[in-house]
Each structure stands twice: as structure tokens, then as C-alpha cells.
């Protein structure tokens, strides 16, 4: 079911759109008579996508199933429909409409599933010896670099001295303790993107510090 | 999209990174380009970098790739 025929859609950039995608756009932007069945079709499309994605992730969250999983899928589909309709003008037409819409179902499902699986759990804030010692427990060439006591000690100092409290909180949870970023975002009443920005800035500070001290000359190129 | 080594897990990879929201905007185009056999690292370097740095988004990428592939079957 690939694009059969392309058309140019007037807009800010030159875009080519297959007929099916154009049909979705026109019906979702149309009168209530056109829009209502289109919303039903969209909901069904995204409901199936949410269930398919939940099935694909079953191995990650085997403890979430039955009615709980059903509720998550239904809610993800409903929220994805809201997101798609709210962001319709952001659709660039550079992919099929359905692929673009699926992205919202996947995102909604993934956030809800992660937060549900973590519910009741606490966010690790430990930046202690045990946390750092755990990093030295693997094997392999890459691990060998990290388990270098000198590098670990330097990184630990940099975490303590270079990061703001919020950056340290996010880095310790997400990078050191492998807490899902969506879970941290939920805890901080923030978004995945905003928390990732904090993490990104923290990592940049840490890399710069380690490079200044000569620890990353070979390990990570800037 | 391989499992990341410990140093990358801690510090990420340097360079332009689209971020979660920037990556999400382009993710549909990214997976369709990949399914078409195009070089996504060249076409979408900042998204590719983000997918190396963000486990949450890489899992979403895998899910979207599976759905996009399925709609062609």
C-alpha cells in the first residue's frame, strides 16, 4: 500500500502527498459530516496501533497485562487522536499520514506504559559508592574504559562539582540508575523532551570537564 | 541502534542532537526513509544522534518502524 499518485499541496514548502494521506487531511479538516467518521477511523487506526505496540513491548513490561493493559491502550489511542488533531498543521506531508499518526500512538503508549510499570516506585537519587561501584561490574572493551578507576573517579567529581542540582538529579536517575526518562518526567511534572534537555546539558558539561582533564582524549570525541 | 556501551550510556555521544521533540517531528520520515533503503544517518544526522543518546526514543523508533513496515505487508 505505497503512495500511488502524488500531488503537490500548497504550503510553506513544496510537498508531495499520496492520495490516501490527502484524503485523511481533507476529511479531518472538513465539515462535521466528513470529520466525524474520519475521527472514528482515526481512533480505530490508532487503537490498533496502540495494541500492536503494547504487544511488541510485552517482554519489557510482562507484569502489565489484562484489564490494566487494555485501559492503557484505550487511553493511549484516545490521547493520540487528540494529539493528531491538535497538531494537524504540523504534518509536513513528507511521510504518509498514517505513519505520522502512528508516531503519536507509540509515544502515548510508551509514556503511559512506562509510568504505569513504575507506579509506586521511588526514583533513585543515590550518588553513592554502591551506585558507582555497579558501573565497574561489566565486561568487554567498552566496559574496560569505564571501569578505569581514574575515569570513574573523575566523572564522579565532575557530577558533584559541575552540575546544577536539577542536572545532578536527572543525571543520577536516568544515566546512573537507568530510570526511564518518562518516569522522571512524570515525577518532575515535566515532559520527556524537557528532561532530556537537562540530561543533554549535564552530559555536555561532564564531557567538557573530562576532556579538560585529559580523560576523554581517546574515549569520546567531542 | 545497538546496545550502548557504558560510557555512551553515561555521557551520550557529542554533536548535534535533535532532542526528543525534534526527533519526534521527523521520526515518521526517518522510518520511511529507512524502509526505502535510504541512508538515514546522512539524511537525518541529528535524529540519528538522538537515537543513540535516548533509550526512550529509540524504543519508540522501533515501534514506529514495526508499524510502518506492517502497513506495507
Interface residues (C-beta under 8 A of the other chain):
Chain A: X1 X2 X49 X52 X53 X56 X57 X60 X90 X92 X94 X95 X96 X98 X99 X100 X102 X103 X105 X106 X107 X109 X110 X114 X135 X138 X140 X142 X143 X145 X146 X155 X175 X176 X180 X181 X182 X191 X192 X193 X196 X197 X199 X200 X203 X204 X206 X207 X210 X219 X220 X221 X222
Chain B: X5 X6 X7 X8 X9 X10 X11 X12 X13 X14 X17 X19 X20 X21 X24 X25 X27 X28 X29 X31 X32 X53 X54 X55 X56 X57 X59 X60 X62 X63 X64 X66 X67 X68 X70 X71 X72
